[in-house]
Amino acid sequence: MAKESRHEDILSLKSVIGFSGIVAGGLHYTPCGSFAAFPLGSVVILKALSSKKQFFLDAGIDKKVSCVAVSKDGSYLATGHETPASFKAEVVVWNLKKAIECLSNDVLRSEECIIHILKQHHKQVQAIDFSFDGQYLTSLGGQDDNDLVVWDIETGIAICGSPAANDLTHCVKWLNKRSDRFVTCGNCHVRVWQICFRTPKLHPVDVCMGSMRRVMQCLCISEDDSFAFTGNKTGEVIKFNIERDDIKNFNGQEINRPSLNCYNKERFSKGVKAVACVVNPTTGNTNVIAGSGDGTVQILNPKLQPIPTHAATLHGAVTSIALHPDRKSFMAGTGLSQRYSIDISTFTPELRETCHFGEIHDVKFPQKSSEIFVTASEQDIRVWSAVNKMELLRVNLPNLTCYAIDITPSGGSIVSAWSDGKIRSFLPESGKLQFMIPDAHSEAVTSLAINNRDGDNESLWHVVSGGRDGRVRVWKINAKHQTMVHSMKEHRGSVNAIVCNRDGSKAISASSDGSCIVWDLKKGVRIHALYDATVFHTVCYHPDESQYITGSANNKIGFWDAYDGSPIRFISGGESDITSLHIQSGGTYFVSGGADKNVNVWHYDDGEMISTGQGHSGRISKVTHSPDQNSVVSVGSEGGIFIWNICTARG
């Protein structure tokens, strides 16, 4: 690449696998029913349900999306975010119609779709909702704010605001036929609000709940605006009459007072986390779909009695219920990041998409294939199709964490490092356990690499492992048993990364004790070591093995001479820890990821950053090139898998 063509450019985000299922009410249909919108980390993904194309609503904000709303006419989409400390959290309003148009034209993202970025709430936006005509947006602050603000969508100006209640408020919903009323609910209260646009001012009326005290965490409004339904932590769905008087003078007599109507007697386990109203086409009655913390989703009749024939159990707590515009089916999202489609008439759940729900610690491609890759996360290992962006295989080990994986050159084994101190190998097609090395380390196995030596084959090969105990061990693997060849203890901290050279004679390990040690794997002794006053998170060999590069907690990328381990130079890698590095096979470029949530592409010889990409909302755990060098895959603490087009960055 000519030097004049090197410039800092945004990486092209090719596709994303993931869904932040913990975001309450985060899953939505567009009014046309052809697209779905859902959050992942700091972005919202707009996905065409037929073609599977994706558009990324990314405002360049590296903070988690905490809530999502779609206007009833399909013109707007809004996202609320959460921030650290006491900074003001953003509400971003998007032109949804323009985003759909961009998606149809194969544009992956465009900042032109942003209409407003609104800032008023401290630390977190708890909930947002549009008025039925799309003229107004109400935003609700989180625990440290707890204020309501009503915004004019056309101008982006706040019309009025008010404290939501004396106690914490969780939800806000506009009425379906009035643009001056909405309902909020939270800890032991439900309030019906009316806006006086002349003053302007918010006027709340508290719903009479009698002696009932519940923490209400989800809310929906019947289509005729007569009733509100809330789900609470106790496992009940409560029906409220929300008819109220218009705004009166101070001494005006109250005629209609919102009040409790009824609630279900058979409680749901682990609380009700999502509710949605659906009209029975036969009787015209309003039924309620309730999703609970134990994964149960069920329809309740108008008297809130469960209908036994319309119940199903999903994997994970049901956090989102999105009705299709035709009211014949709905999507359900769970806290374990699963998305289901359920036909209301048959009530048979169909699993549509899966993804990780916890931090992803490692990602690996087979040496000779760019079409599949493997990820390691909380409780499981998963094999993915890079072409179809679908899960092909899952190996689940409850209550354990997989910290590292590697794949044998033949692709016949997936070797993994686990939090219980064991090394396990699985068959990539069936997920069947091949072998297990018990007590491979006294504490968690934190790093692992296949050691490709001369003479190794499918029946005899070697593995190098590193543990939280600071030990580096070499293992001989054959069809019948596994033998420890060397155990080397010089690190005083956790071994965070291990990389072997091409012929398998050496390996370098990076540790939290501020050292990287180069090992002779045949003799089991140290050759030399690299030292710095920091924590080393990652290390790589240059393809010609003349240098090492390291990433550490002091934000530096270090270049070291492989002959004697002497430092060559250090460059600033970002604003926080450098957690992962991977060098392109030609050695001209390398990619880095870190705690600053950015994926950066660098020119190796010049040490210049030539491209950067944003999208992660948490610490990046691992970055890697695909074998064909056309893509970079990054994974992080939010559980998302981001696939970047690297060709644009390299020119």
N, C-alpha and C positions, 0 to 999 in steps of 0.2 A: 504494500500500500504506500503510495507516495506520501511524503511528509505533509504536503499542503492539504491533503485530503483527510488527515487525521484531525478530528475535532470532537469536542464533547457533544454527544448526541444522545437522545433518549433511546434506550433499547426498545425494540418492537416486541411488545408482549403478544406472543402467538396464541396462547390459550392458558387456561387455569383449571385445575382440578381442586375442588374444595367447596365448602359451604359452612359458614359459621352458624351451626345449629343452635348454639346457646343464645343467639339474639332472639328475644321474644317477638313473635309476629313478624319475623324477617322475610318470610317467603310470600311472594305475591304473584298473581296473574296480572297481565295487562288487560284492560277492558275488552280487547279484541279476542283474548284467549289464545293467541298464537305465541306469546312470549311469557317467560317467567323471569322474575327479578329476585335476586337473593344476595346477601352480603357474604364477603369473604375477606376477613382482615379489614383493611382500610378502603377496599373498593366494593362496588356493587356490580354484579355480573348480570347483564341482560342476555338471555339465551333464547334463541329460536327453538321451539319445541319440535319442529319437523326437521329442519336442516342441521340442528345442533350448533349453529354458528353462535359466536359469543361477541358481545360488545362490552367494553370495560368502562364503567362510570368511575373514573379516577380523577379526582380534583387535585392531585398532588399533595394530599394531606396524609401523613403517615400515621394517623391515629385510627384506632378501631372504630368501625361502624357499630353504633349501639342501637339504632332503630331505623326502620325504612317505612315509607308511606307512598302510595300511588293514588293520584287523583282519580275520581270516578269517571271523568271524561277522557282519561288517558293522555292528557296534555302534559302532566308534570309527574316527576318523581322526586322525593325528598329523602335525604339521609341525615341522621344525627350522629355525631361523633363523641368520643370521650377523650379527655386529655389528662396528662399527669399533673400533679400538684394543683394549683389554683388558677391555671390559665383558662381563658374562655374557650368553650367548645363550639365547634362550627355546626351550622345547619346549612346544607348545600341543596339548592333547588335546581333541578335539571329539566331541560326540555326533552320530555320523553318521546314525543313524536319525531323530533330531529334525531334522537339516538336510534330509534327504530329505522329511520331512513338511512342513517349511516351503516347500520348493521346489514340492511338489504343491499347496500353498495360495497360490502366487504371491507368497510372501514372499521378497524378494531377499537379505536377510541378517538375522541375529539374534544378538546377543551371548549369548542364553540357550543357544546350542549349545555354548558353551565350558564344558568340565568342569574342566580344570586348565591353569595356566600355570606350567611348571616351569623353574627356573633352577639350573644347576649347572656347565655347560661355559663355558669362556672363548672368546670371539671367534666360534666357529662350531660348529654341530652338524653333524657329517660324515654320519652315517647313523642311522636309527632303524628299529625293527621290533617288531611285537607277537608275543607267544607265541601258539601255535595256539588256545588257549582264551580269549584276550583278557584274561587276568588281569594280565599283566605287559608292560612296555615297556622295551626296552633302547635307550639312547641312547649314541652314540659322538661324542666331541669331535673337533675338527679338528686341524690341524697344531700349533697352539699349546697344545693341551690333551691330546689322545690318551688320554683316560680313558673307561672304560666305566662306565655307571650303570644299574642295574636298578630300575625304578619299579613300585610297586603302583598299578594303575590306579584302584582303588576309592577309595583314600585320597590318592593323589598324593604319597606319601612314598617317598623313596629307600630301598630295602631294603639294597643293598650296591653296592660299586663297586671298581674296580681299574684300574691302568694297563693299556692294551690290549696293549702290546708294547713292546719296546725301540726299534722302528722305527715309522714311520708306518703306521696302520691305516686302511683305506678303507671296509670294508663289514662289516655284521653281519646275520646271518639266524638266526632261531629254527628248530629242527627242527619238523617237521609233526605229530609225535605225542607229543612230550614238552614239558612246560612248565618243565623245569629245565635244558635244554641249548640252546646256540646256538653258532654258528660265526662267527669273524672272519677276515678276510684283509687283507693289505696288502703292504708292501715286504718281499719275501723271507720271508714267514711265513704260515702258516695255523694257527689255534688252535681247538680244540674245548673249550668251556667247560661246566662244570656248577655249578649253584648249590646250596649247602648252606643251606637256609632255617633250620635250627636255629641255626647259628653267628651270624649269616649271613655267608657268604663265597663268593667266586668261585674255582673251581679250574680252571685251564687245563691242557690237554695240547697240546703242539706236535706238529703233523703232521710225520712224517719225510719230508723232501723230497730226501734224498741230496745230490748236488752241484748240484741245480737252484737257480738264483737268479732269481726273476722278480718284477716289480712287478705285483701282482694288484689289479684295479680294479673287478671286479664278481663277484657270487656268487649261486648258487642251490643249493637242496637238493632231492634226489630225493624223490618222494612217500613212499617207504618208509624214508626217513632213513638209507639205507645209504651214499649218496655225496654229495659236494659238488662242484660244478663252478665253476671260476673262469676269468675271462678276464683276460689280462694285456696289457701294453703291447707285448710282443714279437709279439703276434698269435696266441697259442695259447690253446686251451681245455684246461684241466687237470682231470682227474678224480681225486678223492681218496676213499679209504675212510675214513669218519669214525667207525667203530665204536671205542669206547673203554671202558675199565673204569669202574665207578662210583668214587666218591671212596674212596680207601684211606687207611690209616694211613701214617705217615711211612715205615715200613720195609716196607710191603706190596709184594708182587711184582707187577710189571706183566705182564698177559697179552695184552691187546689194545692195540695202538698204532696210531693213525691214520697212514696212509701214502699216498704217491703211487701211483696206479693206472696211468694212461696219459695221453697228450696227443696232439693232432692233429699230423701231420707237415707238412701243407700250411698254412702260416701265413696269417692274414688281414692285409691291408695296413692300416697305421696303427693296429694294436692292436685288441683285442676290448673293447668298452665296455659291452656288455649281454649277459646270458645268461638263459635260462629253460628249465626242464625241462618236457617234454611226453611223455605216455605214448602209445605207438603202440597204438590200440585193437585192431588185428589181432593183434599179437605180444605185447603187454603189456610190451615193452621201453621203457626210458626213453631218449628222444632229447633232444638239446639244440638250442635255437634260439640262434644266436650273431649278434650285431650288431657290425659293425666300424666303424672310423674312416673308411673310404672309402665308407660307405653300403651295404655288402653285408650282407644278412641271409640266413642259410642254416641248414638243419637238418643236424645231425651225428648219426650212428647211435651205439649204445652204445659202439662202439670208437673213437668220435670221428673217424670217416671222413666226409667231406662227401657229401651226397646231391645229385648234380648237378641232378636234376629239381626240387629244392626250394631254389631260390636266387633272389634278386631284388636289385636295386640301387635304393636310395632316394636322395633328394636330401639330402645332409648326413650327418654321422656319426650312427650309430644309438646313442642314449643311453638309451632306455627300451624295454622289451618287456613288455607287459601281456597275459597270457593271458585270454581270455574264460572265464567259469566253465564253459561247455559244452566247453571245450578243442578247439573246432573252428576257432577263429580267434584272432587276436591283434592288438593295436594296437602300432604302433611309432612312437616319437617320435625326431626327429633334432635335432642341434645347430643346424640352420638353421630350427628351430621349425615343422617340417612334421609333421602327424600322419596316419599311414596305417593302413588296416585291411587285413589279409592273411588270406585263407582258407587254412588249412593244407593242405587237399587239393589245391587248384589252385596255391597260392602265387603268386597274382597280386595285386600291391599296388594298392590303391585309395586315392587321395589324398582324405582327408576334410576337412581344414582346413589353412589356411595363415595365416601372420602374419609380421611382421617379426622378424628375429633380432638386429638391431642397433639403435642409437639412432635414433629418429624425430626429424627436425629441424623438420618443418613439416607443417601440415595446413590444407586449404582446402576450403570448400564452394563450388559454383557459386552465383552471385548469386541465382538464382531457384529453386533446388532444395535441399530438406533431405533428399532420399532417397539422395544419393550424396555422397561426399567423397573427397579425394585426399590421400595422404601421401607425404612425401619422406624417404628413409632411406639407409642404407648400400647402395650398389650398385643401388638401384632406386627407381622411383616406382610406387605402386599405387593403383588406383581401387577403392573399397569401396562396397558397398550398406549404407546405414545402417539399412535395414529388415531385411534378412536376415543382416546381419553377415558377409557373404561377400566374398571378393576377386573383382572383376569383370575386372580387367585388371592386367597387370604389365609394366612397361618396365624391362628389366634392362641395366645397363651395368657389367660386372665391374670391380672394382678402383677404382671411382670413388664419390664420395659426393655426394648431392644435398642442398644446404643450404636451398634455398628454392624455392617454387612459387607460381604464381598462375594463375588461369583467366580467359580473356577473357569479357567480359559476355555474349557470345552462347553461350559454352560450347564454342566450336569449336576451342580450342587450350589445351593445358596447357604453360605456359612454365616452365622450370626452370633453376636456377643450380647449377653443378657445381664440384667441387674442382679440375678441370683448367683452370679459367679460361674455360670455354665456357658459352654460353647455348643451350639446346636447347628446341625446341618440338615437342610430339607431338600427334597426333590422339587424342582421348579414347576413341574407339570401337575403333580398331585398334591404337593404340600406335605407329603408323608415324611416323617422323621427318618433321616438316614443314620445319624449317630449323634450321640451327646457325650461331651467331655464333662463329667461332674467335677466340681471343685477345681475348675481350670484356674481360678484365682480365688483368694480368700474373701475378696469383696467383689463388687461388680466388675464385669469385663467391659471396659470402656472404649477399646479400639481393637482393630483386627485387620489383617491383610493376608491375602493368598501369596505364598512365597513360591515363585516359578523358578525352580532349579533345573539344571540340565539333568535329563533322565526322568523327570517327573512326568506322570501320565495320569489317566483316569483312575487307575488302581493304586497309585502311590504319589502323594503330593504333600506339601508342607504348609503350615499356617503359623503366622506370628501374631501373638496377642499381647495386649497391654491392659493392665487393670488399675483400679482405683488404689490398690495397694502399692503401686509404683513398680511392680515387676513387669519385665518383658520376657515372654516365654515362646519357645519354638516347639512346634508339634509336628510329628510325622504321622500322616494319615494313610491308612490302607483300608482295604475292604473289610477286614475283620476287627481291627483294633486301632487305637490311637495312642501314641507314645510321646511323652515329653522328652525332647532332645536336650534343650538348654533352658535354664531359668536364671535370668540376670536381674540383679537388684542393685541399681545405682540411683535411680530416681527416688526422691523423697516426697513426691506428690503424684497425683493421678496422671496416668499416661493418656493424653488426649488424642493423639494421632500416631499412626505408624504407616510408613511407606517403604516398600522394598524397591531395590534397583532392578534393572531389566533381567540380569542373569541370576538373581536370587542370592547373590553372595553377601549382600549388605542390606541393612535396613536402618532407617533413622526414625527415632521416636521423639515426640514433642510432649513436654510435661508441664504441669502447673508449678513445678519447683524452679522455673526459670532456666531450664536447660533443654537442649536437644542433643541426644546422644546417637552417634553412628556406631552400629554394631557389625562385627564380623559374625555372620550367622552360622558359618561352618565350625568356627572355634568357640563361639559363644562368649566373646570378649569385646570390650569397648575398643574402638579404633581412635576416635577423638570426640570432643563434645563442643557444643556452642553454648555460650552463656550470655544472659542479659537479665537485668533487674526487672523482670516482668513475668507474666504467665503466657507460655506458648500454647496457643489453641490448635495450630495447624502447621504442617510442613509439607513441601513438595520437592521432588527431584526435577531439575530441568531435563528435558528429553535427552540431551547429550551427556547428562550426569556430571557436568563440570561445575554446577552450582546447586545450592539449595535456596528455596525461598520460604520464609516463615511468616506467620501471622500471629499477632500477640495482643495482649490486653492494653499495651501502651499506644494503640492505634497505628503502629508501625508495621510496614512490610519490610522484612529484612532480606538482603541478598548476601549469601555466604559462599566462600570458596570451598568446593568439595574436597580439595586436596588436603588442606590442613585445618579447615573449619574457621578460617579467619573471616571477619566481616568485611564486605565490599562496600555496601552502602545501605542506608535506610531511607524509606520514603513514607510520607504520611498517607495512610490508607483510608482515612475518613475521620468521622467525629467520635468514634467509639471503637470497641474491641473488633479486631479482625478475626473472625471465627472460622473462615474456610477459604481455601485457595485451590485453583485447578488450572494447570497450564495446557494450552492448546498443543496438539501433537507435534506441530512444527516448531514450537518454542518461541514464536513471534509474539504471541499475546497470552495473557492469562486473565482469569476472572476471579474476583474476590467478593465475599459477602461478610457482613458483620452485624454487630448489635445496633448500628445506625439504620438498619432496615433497607439499605441500598445494595443493589447488585452492580458492581463496577467492572468495566473491561479496561485493561491496561496494555500498553505497548511495553514489552519486556525490556528491550535494550534502552529505550528512552526513559522508562519509568513514568510515563505520562498516562493519565487517565483519558481515554478516548471515548468512553461511552458510559452512561449510568442509567439505571432503571429503578423506578419506584413502584411499589405495589404491596410489599409486605407490611404488616402492621406490628410485627414482632421481630425478635432476634432471628437472623438467618442462621440456620444450623449447618447447611451444606450447599455447595454449588458444584456443578460438574458439567463438562462438555459431553455431548453425544458423540459416539464414535465417528460419525460422518462430519463432525465439526460444524454443523449447521444450526445447532440449538444449544442453549444452556438451560439446565434445569436447576431451580433453586427451591429449597424447602425451609420451613421455619417453624417458629413456636406457635403460630396461629393455626397450624395444621394444613396450610395451603401448599399446593404444588404449582409453581409458576414456570411455564415453558416460554423461553425468550428466543426470538429470532436474532441470531448473532451475526448473520450475513450482512445486515444493514450496518452494524457497528464496524465491521471490518472493511467496509467499502467494497 
